[in-house]
Amino acid sequence: KQATLLGLSPGHFSFNVPGGRCEACQGEGVQTIEMQFMADIELVCEECEGARFRKEILQVKVDGHSIHDVLELSISDALDLFKDHNAIHSRLLPMERVGLGYLKLGQSATTLSGGEAQRVKLAKFLTKPSSEHTLYVFDEPTTGLHFEDVRRLLDSFHELVDLGHSVLLIEHNVDIMMASDWIIDLGPEGGFGGGKVIATGTPEEVMKLEESHTGRYLKRHVEALSWNR
């Protein structure tokens, strides 16, 4: 309502286009000072104080939060803020489910690691899954994840499979391998020492093959779990 009264449209709440962004810094939040004989330096924009938007845009608030404040929130915090706004909440929830709740809403895509970028795509697939049977390929998506986040990621993969899709993973995580329907073990070593199919089968079948490093690793993992119980 406040935005409507001020004559603002959704396009005004982007720092990428004229009308909403701070023109002094072109929506960057910083101004670059060229140094002739040294590396350029960046200073916080004096006009918007790093907020990237025009002051009029920052006057519009949702539950006390301006657009700048919202973009500084983590996805987990934003889910709490927008719990009563289903259109927003439903878009953010898949990001939390794939272990990306710590990312900021306004975080640049160029700062994401390869694994994070893959999980962003996975969240998109979960939001709007394809109606046709699709093969999804992920390269070590669990890199850097806490074991609880790995569990959430597994749940997301299973959801895709339950929808009739197939998921192919290049992965070393033991929990992912144990949850797989089928394993293809390449080796016997890494790099130039590999490239051959050493074993194929279910996790239980691969564990029985002594020539498979992966099989022996999975077997030790299962034995350790049994011992701890």
Stockholm file with secondary structure:
# STOCKHOLM 1.0

chainA/1-229         KQATLLGLSPGHFSFNVPGGRCEACQGEGVQTIEMQFMADIELVCEECEGARFRKEILQVKVDGHSIHDVLELSISDALDLFKDHNAIHSRLLPMERVGLGYLKLGQSATTLSGGEAQRVKLAKFLTKPSSEHTLYVFDEPTTGLHFEDVRRLLDSFHELVDLGHSVLLIEHNVDIMMASDWIIDLGPEGGFGGGKVIATGTPEEVMKLEESHTGRYLKRHVEALSWNR
#=GR chainA/1-229 SS CHHHHTTCCGGGGCTTSTTTBCTTTTTSSEEEECCSSSCCEEEECTTTTTCCBCHHHHTCCBTTBCHHHHHTSBHHHHHHHTTTCHHHHHHHHHHHHTTCTTSBTTCCGGGCCHHHHHHHHHHHHHHSCCSSCCEEEEESTTTTCCHHHHHHHHHHHHHHHHTTCEEEEECCCHHHHHTCSCEEEEESSSGGGCCEEEEEECHHHHTTCTTCHHHHHHHHHHHHHHHHC
#=GC SS_cons         CHHHHTTCCGGGGCTTSTTTBCTTTTTSSEEEECCSSSCCEEEECTTTTTCCBCHHHHTCCBTTBCHHHHHTSBHHHHHHHTTTCHHHHHHHHHHHHTTCTTSBTTCCGGGCCHHHHHHHHHHHHHHSCCSSCCEEEEESTTTTCCHHHHHHHHHHHHHHHHTTCEEEEECCCHHHHHTCSCEEEEESSSGGGCCEEEEEECHHHHTTCTTCHHHHHHHHHHHHHHHHC
//
